[in-house]
Amino acid sequence: MPFLTTWIVLAICAGFLWAQSRRSRGFPLPPGPKKWPIVGNAFQMPRYHEFLTFTEWKKTWGNYIYLRVFGLDLLVINSYKVAKELLEKRSDHFSDRPRLIMAGEMMGWNKATAISPFNNDFKNHRRLLARTVGGKNAERFWPVEERERRKFLLHIFEEPNNLIQLIRRLEGSVILDVSHGYTVQKNADPFVVMAETCMDQFSASTTYGAYMVEIFPFMRYIPEWLPGGQFKKIAREWGGNLRRTIEEPFAFVKQEMAANRARSSFASQMLTAADEDEELIKAAAFSLYTGETGVPILRVFNSTKAVSALTMFFLLMVLNPEAQRKAQAEIDELTKGQYLPTLQDRSKLPYTDAVMLESLRWGPIAPMAFPHRSTSEDIFEGYRIPEGILCLPNLWAMMHDPEYYSDPMEFKPERFMKDPPELDPRNIVFGFGRRICPGRSLADSGVWLTIALVLATCNIGKGVDENGNEVDPVVKFTSGTICRAEEFKYSIKPRSEKAVQLVKESQLDYNVL
């Protein structure tokens, strides 16, 4: 009798599963390229600049494309409208993160806010960040923004050929002051170097197809010395870098607090609140410090992402001198050359604001946003979206979509001054739904202020070769989760002696010399 009962139970379960599969099969999977047995679309997946390939595939398969790589379901989202529908309106189903073997479990990035599963830790991280850098709360850090970004101008005048390093120092200075109350040293600050290194390693470890352990998780258990096991050494070394990046700035804050000389920061404010768990504060402070408060990518402009955004701005000003001159004329009309623009002036400088927006749109620094993972099956436009599928928002495709942007490959700040203006790229660049960047207000104001100050005081032009001839910059992007403009020739000069004087006087105002 027990034997018969067992078979009856098995038959009922099999019938239930069969009925479920029949119901699911009533809806087709979304369109996509042909899949091969076992490997699916593995050999069709691009290894470099995948956002361009996916954008090209949009012409054949549409706004969303279903792919399968071995046993992994992927949905590439090429449309802003589809991203809003799935990732925002249905955020209950699409707010989880994928399981990351290399970066998350082996290196330790799963403690960061953006990588964390959609659980209580994630919600608590966002709660702490919203209390300090979210919305209007970000305005308490405007003095830090003003001080460090004006200091950046003086550094440009002193070292005009060292642009990228200066931008890195700037963003490291701002975010470390906000997150840990730490003052960055002038050259190669260890905390800035650690953050830059970690973010580069994060980008490399999360590039699609970079490590086979993501497809075959059992590989994490093979010996390091075995052929194919070299990734374990990389994970061990990169994980050590990550741990130092988490622990050392936090230890600095605690030391400063013990000595009663800590500056107000996210970490010090949260440690003062007796009701918050220290490990939670440490993880959230790390997420702010490295910029993982949203989608990495940009999610907020961390030191790495802001470096990319501002480098893109300088490149675009070399390529578009008329836009530069027009923004400078607007600033001059407001300030009369008597003071440097401030964040309070933003509403009075619409064209300068448009230059920033177009810089974000034209060359998104994280062209493929970090994936969302579905926690349950859903039906969308007659197609079945399987449980566990990874949704890959193609931000590049969205911000170059002719449905929303006229002449999308052209740099046209005027598009945001029309009535009505074209779609604000910040609706895309800061992510979607419950994964939207909680620090977007601080990031947005900081990048705008840098652009306004540079335009007010500097002329950006073409670089020259060894013969003194002007050189047109070549527009090329690095590959990876975070894209940067590759090295290009440029020139940066003060607009006038008055501009130099204003910058120097501003340093005295902030008592930073």
FENPELIN-V186629 format. One record per residue. SS is DSSP state (H for helix, E for strand, L for the rest). D_CENTER is the distance of its C-alpha to the mean C-alpha in whole Angstrom. Layout:
ss = <SS;SS>
d_center = <D_CENTER;D_CENTER>
This chain:
ss = <L;H;H;H;H;H;H;H;H;H;H;H;H;H;H;H;H;H;H;H;H;H;H;H;H;L;L;E;E;L;L;L;L;L;L;E;L;L;L;E;L;H;H;H;L;L;L;L;L;H;H;H;H;H;H;H;H;H;H;H;H;L;L;E;E;E;E;E;E;L;L;E;E;E;E;E;E;L;L;H;H;H;H;H;H;H;H;H;H;L;L;L;L;L;L;E;L;L;L;L;H;H;H;H;H;H;H;L;H;H;H;L;L;L;L;L;L;L;L;H;H;H;H;H;H;H;H;H;H;H;H;H;H;L;H;H;H;H;H;H;H;H;H;H;H;H;H;H;H;H;H;H;H;H;H;H;H;H;L;L;L;L;H;H;H;H;H;H;H;H;H;H;H;H;H;H;H;H;H;H;L;L;L;L;L;L;L;L;L;H;H;H;H;H;H;H;H;H;H;H;H;H;H;H;H;L;L;L;L;L;L;H;H;H;L;L;H;H;H;H;H;L;L;L;L;L;L;L;L;H;H;H;H;H;H;H;H;H;H;H;H;H;H;H;H;H;H;H;H;H;H;H;H;H;H;H;H;H;L;L;L;L;L;L;L;H;H;H;H;H;H;H;L;L;L;L;L;H;H;H;H;H;H;H;H;H;H;H;H;L;L;L;L;L;L;H;H;H;L;L;L;L;H;H;H;H;H;H;H;H;H;H;H;H;H;H;H;H;H;L;H;H;H;H;H;H;H;H;H;H;H;H;H;H;H;L;L;L;L;L;L;L;H;H;H;H;H;H;L;H;H;H;H;H;H;H;H;H;H;H;H;H;L;L;L;L;L;E;L;L;L;E;E;L;L;L;L;E;E;E;L;L;E;E;E;L;L;L;L;E;E;E;E;E;H;H;H;H;H;L;L;L;L;L;L;L;L;L;L;L;L;L;H;H;H;H;L;L;L;L;L;L;L;L;L;H;H;H;H;L;L;L;H;H;H;L;L;L;L;H;H;H;H;H;H;H;H;H;H;H;H;H;H;H;H;H;H;E;E;E;E;E;E;E;L;L;L;L;L;E;E;L;L;L;L;L;E;L;L;L;L;L;L;L;E;L;L;L;L;E;E;E;E;E;L;L;H;H;H;H;H;H;H;H;H;H;H;H;H;L;L;L;L>
d_center = <62;58;58;58;56;53;53;53;50;49;50;49;45;45;46;43;41;43;43;39;38;41;39;35;37;38;35;33;30;28;28;27;29;32;31;33;35;33;30;29;27;26;28;26;22;21;20;18;16;16;15;18;20;19;20;23;24;23;27;28;27;25;22;22;23;24;24;25;25;28;28;24;24;21;20;18;17;18;19;17;21;20;17;18;21;20;17;18;22;22;20;22;22;19;17;17;15;17;19;17;20;19;16;17;21;22;19;19;15;16;17;13;13;10;12;15;18;19;21;23;21;17;19;21;17;16;20;20;16;18;21;19;16;16;18;21;21;18;21;23;20;21;24;21;19;23;24;21;20;24;25;22;25;27;26;25;29;30;28;27;26;24;21;18;19;20;16;15;18;17;14;15;18;17;14;17;20;18;17;20;23;23;24;22;25;25;25;23;22;22;19;17;18;18;14;13;15;14;10;12;14;12;10;14;15;13;14;16;20;19;21;24;24;22;24;27;26;30;29;28;31;33;34;32;35;35;34;31;30;28;25;26;27;23;22;25;24;20;20;23;20;18;21;22;18;19;22;23;21;23;26;26;26;29;31;30;31;34;35;35;33;29;27;26;22;20;22;25;25;24;27;30;29;32;31;27;27;26;24;22;21;21;18;16;17;15;12;12;13;10;7;8;9;7;5;3;2;2;4;5;6;7;10;8;6;9;11;10;10;13;15;14;16;19;19;20;22;24;24;25;27;29;26;26;29;29;26;28;31;30;29;32;34;33;33;36;35;36;32;29;27;25;23;26;26;23;25;28;26;25;25;22;20;20;20;16;15;17;15;11;13;15;13;9;7;5;9;9;7;8;12;14;18;21;23;26;28;28;29;28;30;32;30;29;26;27;26;23;22;18;16;14;13;13;11;13;16;16;15;18;20;24;24;22;22;25;25;21;21;23;21;23;22;25;24;22;26;28;29;28;24;22;19;17;13;12;13;11;8;8;9;12;15;15;12;11;9;12;11;10;14;14;11;12;16;15;13;16;19;18;19;22;23;23;24;27;28;27;28;26;28;28;29;32;34;37;39;38;37;33;31;28;25;24;21;19;16;15;14;12;8;7;10;12;15;18;20;22;25;25;28;27;30;31;32;35;37;36;33;33;35;33;30;33;34;31;31;34;33;30;32;30;33>
